[in-house]
Amino acid sequence: MLHLRIHPENPQPRLIQQAVEAIRNGAVVVYPTDAAYAIGCQIGNKSAMERIAQIRQLDDKHQYTIMCSDLSHLANFSKVDNSTYRLLKAHTPSETTFILPATSEVPRRLMHPKKKTIGIRIPTNPICRMLLEELDEPLLTSTLIMPKQDAPLDDPYDIEVQLGKRIDVFIDGGFGTLNTTSIVDLSGDSPQVIRHGLGDVSTFE
């Protein structure tokens, strides 16, 4: 496992580039976000996604999140009208995941099997943002919650001990947070708050 200790506020570009190169070569990566640590991989890498599902013991109904640097990639994954786009623009970047209708181009394994939706998030965390900008494509992501656990892993030592032999890259940004994101479903007729987390979702209630 490649263990990269990266400054949480001033990420070192050289180390970010190392992580990006590994991700492009199919790596499974654990990285800090503005909420909890997350585990991710390239969107098109099916085997890496299967490894994430195995590590987290996820079933085929799990709603994955697409982590984006900005809204420019939105049209590739989701169908949104002008009013929804304005809502997203006004409330991103943030610690909120938005559930949106998936486009027909989105692989079935990435979307909710019944609702045909996809989670989209645009983070505020400096490491996360630099990683996404350097990668120049979104990351397939899931919160780093291990099987039979309620809270995400937040201690770099614990992450290394538990996952050192199962992941390829660990971007160590120091202690994380045990908090998850807020989730707002924008796929229906009106916004619906699914989960209260770090993001301010009072506008949608």
KAVEN-V984703 format. One record per pair of residues at least 4 apart in sequence whose ideal C-beta (glycine too) atoms are under 8 Angstrom apart, sorted by the first residue. I is the first residue (numbers start at 1). J is the second residue. Records with the same first field share a line. If there is no record, write none. Layout:
I = J ; J
This chain:
1 = 160 ; 163 ; 164 ; 165 ; 167 ; 168 ; 169 ; 170
2 = 18 ; 19 ; 22 ; 27 ; 168 ; 169 ; 170
3 = 160 ; 170 ; 172
4 = 15 ; 18 ; 19 ; 169 ; 170 ; 171 ; 172
5 = 15 ; 172
6 = 11 ; 12 ; 15 ; 16 ; 127 ; 171 ; 172 ; 173
7 = 11 ; 12 ; 173
8 = 32 ; 125 ; 126 ; 127 ; 173 ; 174
9 = 126
10 = 126
11 = 15 ; 16 ; 126 ; 127 ; 130 ; 131
12 = 16
13 = 17 ; 130 ; 134
14 = 18
15 = 19 ; 171
16 = 20 ; 127 ; 130 ; 131 ; 134
17 = 21 ; 134
18 = 22
19 = 23 ; 27 ; 29 ; 31 ; 131 ; 169 ; 171
20 = 24 ; 131 ; 134 ; 135
21 = 25
22 = 27 ; 29 ; 168 ; 169
23 = 27 ; 29 ; 40 ; 41 ; 42 ; 135 ; 139 ; 169
24 = 42 ; 135
26 = 41 ; 42 ; 45 ; 47 ; 48 ; 168
27 = 41 ; 48 ; 167 ; 168 ; 169
28 = 39 ; 40 ; 41 ; 48 ; 51 ; 52 ; 55 ; 166 ; 167 ; 168 ; 169
29 = 39 ; 40 ; 41 ; 139 ; 167 ; 168 ; 169 ; 170 ; 171
30 = 37 ; 38 ; 39 ; 40 ; 144 ; 159 ; 163 ; 167 ; 169 ; 170 ; 171
31 = 37 ; 38 ; 40 ; 127 ; 128 ; 131 ; 169 ; 171 ; 173
32 = 37 ; 38 ; 125 ; 127 ; 128 ; 171 ; 173 ; 174 ; 176
33 = 37 ; 38 ; 67 ; 123 ; 125 ; 128 ; 141
34 = 93 ; 94 ; 95 ; 123 ; 124 ; 125 ; 128 ; 198
35 = 95 ; 143 ; 177 ; 179 ; 180 ; 181 ; 197 ; 198
36 = 143 ; 144 ; 145 ; 152 ; 153 ; 154 ; 176 ; 177 ; 178 ; 179 ; 180
37 = 143 ; 144 ; 152 ; 153 ; 154 ; 159 ; 176
38 = 67 ; 141 ; 142 ; 143 ; 144
39 = 52 ; 55 ; 56 ; 141 ; 142 ; 143 ; 144 ; 167
40 = 52 ; 67 ; 139 ; 140 ; 141 ; 142
41 = 45 ; 48 ; 49 ; 51 ; 52 ; 139 ; 140
42 = 48 ; 137 ; 139 ; 140
43 = 66 ; 110 ; 137 ; 138 ; 139 ; 140
44 = 107
45 = 49 ; 140
46 = 50 ; 109
47 = 51
48 = 52
49 = 53 ; 64 ; 109 ; 140
50 = 54
51 = 55 ; 166
52 = 56 ; 58 ; 140 ; 142
53 = 57 ; 58 ; 62
55 = 146 ; 163 ; 166 ; 167
56 = 142 ; 144 ; 145 ; 146 ; 147
57 = 147
58 = 62 ; 142
60 = 109 ; 113
61 = 112 ; 113
62 = 142
63 = 99 ; 111 ; 112 ; 117 ; 118 ; 119
64 = 110 ; 118 ; 119 ; 140 ; 141 ; 142
65 = 97 ; 119 ; 120 ; 121 ; 140 ; 141 ; 142
66 = 73 ; 77 ; 110 ; 118 ; 119 ; 120 ; 121 ; 138 ; 139 ; 140 ; 141
67 = 121 ; 122 ; 123 ; 128 ; 132 ; 138 ; 139 ; 140 ; 141
68 = 72 ; 73 ; 74 ; 120 ; 121 ; 122 ; 132 ; 138
69 = 73 ; 122 ; 129 ; 132 ; 133 ; 138
70 = 92 ; 93 ; 122
71 = 85 ; 88 ; 89 ; 92 ; 122
73 = 77 ; 137 ; 138
74 = 78 ; 80 ; 85 ; 88 ; 120
75 = 103
76 = 103 ; 105
77 = 100 ; 102 ; 103 ; 105 ; 106 ; 118 ; 120 ; 138
78 = 100 ; 101 ; 102 ; 103 ; 118 ; 120
79 = 100 ; 101 ; 102 ; 103
80 = 84 ; 85 ; 88 ; 100 ; 101 ; 186
81 = 85
82 = 86
83 = 87
84 = 88 ; 100 ; 186
85 = 89
86 = 90
87 = 91 ; 186 ; 191
88 = 92 ; 98 ; 120 ; 186
91 = 96 ; 203
92 = 96 ; 122
93 = 122 ; 123 ; 124 ; 129
94 = 122 ; 124 ; 199 ; 200
95 = 123 ; 124 ; 179 ; 181 ; 182 ; 197 ; 198 ; 199
96 = 121 ; 181 ; 182 ; 183 ; 184 ; 197 ; 198 ; 199 ; 200 ; 201
97 = 119 ; 120 ; 121 ; 181 ; 182 ; 183 ; 184
98 = 119 ; 120 ; 121 ; 183 ; 184 ; 185 ; 186
99 = 115 ; 117 ; 118 ; 119 ; 120 ; 183 ; 184 ; 185 ; 186 ; 187 ; 194
100 = 117 ; 118 ; 119 ; 120 ; 186 ; 187
101 = 116 ; 117 ; 118 ; 187
102 = 106 ; 110 ; 111 ; 116 ; 117 ; 118
106 = 110 ; 111 ; 118
107 = 111
108 = 113
110 = 118 ; 140
111 = 115 ; 116 ; 117 ; 118
112 = 116 ; 117 ; 118
115 = 187
117 = 185 ; 187
119 = 183
121 = 141 ; 181
123 = 128 ; 129 ; 132
124 = 128 ; 129
125 = 129 ; 173
126 = 130
127 = 131 ; 171 ; 173
128 = 132
129 = 133
130 = 134
131 = 135 ; 139 ; 171
132 = 137 ; 138 ; 139
135 = 139
143 = 152 ; 180 ; 181
144 = 152 ; 153 ; 159
145 = 149 ; 150 ; 151 ; 152 ; 153
146 = 153 ; 162
149 = 153
151 = 178
152 = 176 ; 177 ; 178 ; 180
153 = 158 ; 159 ; 162 ; 163 ; 176
154 = 158 ; 175 ; 176 ; 177 ; 178
155 = 159 ; 175 ; 176
156 = 160 ; 170 ; 172 ; 174 ; 175
157 = 161
158 = 162
159 = 163 ; 170 ; 172
160 = 164 ; 170
163 = 167 ; 170
164 = 170
177 = 198
179 = 197 ; 198
180 = 195 ; 197 ; 198
181 = 195 ; 197 ; 198 ; 199
182 = 193 ; 195 ; 196 ; 197 ; 198 ; 199 ; 200 ; 201
183 = 193 ; 194 ; 195 ; 197
184 = 191 ; 192 ; 193 ; 194 ; 199 ; 201 ; 204
185 = 191 ; 192 ; 193 ; 194
186 = 191
188 = 192
191 = 204
192 = 204
193 = 201 ; 204 ; 205
196 = 201
201 = 205
